[in-house]
Amino acid sequence: MSLLQWARIKSPWICHFNTGGCNACDIELVAALTPRFDVERFGILLKGSPRHADILVVTGPVTLQTEARLRRVYDQMAEPRFVMVVGVCGCSGSVYHGCYSVKGGIDRVIPVDVYVGGCPPRPSEIIDGVVQILNKIARGDQAADSTAA
Amino acid sequence: MKESIVIPIGPQHPCFKEPMRLDISVDGERVVDADIIISFNHRGVEKATEARTYIQNLYLMERVCGICSHSHATCYCQGVEEILGLEIPERARYIRSFIGELERIQSHLFWIGIAGHEIGWDTLLMYTWKDRERVNDMLEQISGNRIHYAMNTIGGVRRDIREEDRESLKRGLEFLEERAAYYVHVITEEETFLKRTRGIANLPTELAKQLCAVGPTLRGSNVKMDVRADDPYAAYEDLDFSVVTTDTCDVWGRGFVKASEILQSIRMCNQVLEELPGGDIRVKAPAKVPAGEAVSRYEAPRGELIHYIKSNGSNMPERIKIRAPTLANWLVMSEMLKGVYLADVAIVTDAIDPCLCCSARVTITDRSRGERRVTTLDALRRRRDGRTGVA
């Protein structure tokens, strides 16, 4: 394992963007960051700026209004960048599928590495999603965006 | 007059959990004007309800908002039951109130934590969110879910409060009462909190009434208004509680009201556990709803929630209109932001406990003219009719 890889596994910082969800996944994400579940033990910190983040956590279906913003937030991230979708709305659009101002799942706009299903997923499931990304980094796998390009 | 600088905040910003944009005009450190843009979250839920049956809509209604999902579902059920002329069992009314109050507790604890975060006091966030887990446990114990409880159905509730759960629920309430009393103490005594919230973003009683504020924002400005007391639904007629108000009219007042309301909610939950009547938890409701309309009111954690339901005799509603509490509070928020320091924008915004997912509306932007306006449903309907040639 290279030094860079080791450093990435020890401090995967995340940036959170709600693209139009109902808030449930967002509160479960915050619950995952707070004492009972405490993802900070994996070195995970919530960062305000996408430029500081390694993992973009996206919740909710993409609405027409947030589509361009999501793209811009993603483009601002430094490589290697990973995307984790939390909640079934971000996976497929779910209950909002077919609404006139909803585009659908996150992967219609940006490449996604890990999907966490559930409405909303429990914090433990969110942690499982993060650990999958960490395993991905440890194995030296490419992020979804480099394979897509 | 000096030209002011516009600072855009959002839609992705660490101080918002949801996408919204504030265009803050500042003169030095002072905010002179604020433009709020809230349409990022617009999904078209009201339109989507028209293509689903009444039972399917329950699932959608819960997902209008993740924090107050029980509020939306109850408000919707009450409206449909009113059109049906359905009397729900006594026990169901009590259980609806019980879940509603637990939801209020978790929502207010949530707010206290986020408010702490906004003033740079993350310790408070960690404390309240740790205690909040206990409420989630209790909700999970009853409903099987931490967030979307799916407790409501048209004609009653779907799950019972079991006899064997009563003891652990009581212990949970005891724990929460102790913690809530501690948070009231923190909010009234702790310098860190007082320094950042006392006398900030004043909303005088008269202005609050004029701009139609709702919920803890209104009660923090010394107006005694609460749907649970004024127009009781569910079991609130039989429950004993007091409406908390303060006359400080600032951010602190809104926080104090929320913290004190947790204690009132616990009081009501204890009463429900004591006095829970026996019997069925639901009555059978027909799939088709006769033509009619109803307006349903509900005191959500953030204030008065209104659902308007119009039926046409089929198994799908003709129109559902949701007036979420946050929507009523945007007006006062833009007033409150005027004159505060830029550093206080985060806590002032948070003081109304904004919930974007409930209140997103359509905004039309005219790029060539640089204009932006919020559209009304009538205007959209006129455009549609104009296009399809319907008179």
Interface residues (C-beta under 8 A of the other chain):
Chain A: H16 F17 N18 T19 G20 G21 C22 N23 A24 C25 D26 I27 E28 V30 A31 T34 P35 R36 L46 K47 G48 S49 P50 G60 P61 T63 Q65 T66 R69 V73 V95 Y96 G98 C99 Y100 S101 V102 C119 P120 R122
Chain B: P11 Q12 H13 P14 K17 E18 P19 S39 F40 N41 H42 R43 G44 V45 K47 A48 A51 Y59 L60 R63 V64 C65 G66 I67 S69 F110 G113 L125 M126 W129 K130 R132 E133 N136 R146 I147 H148 C355 L356 C357 A360 V362
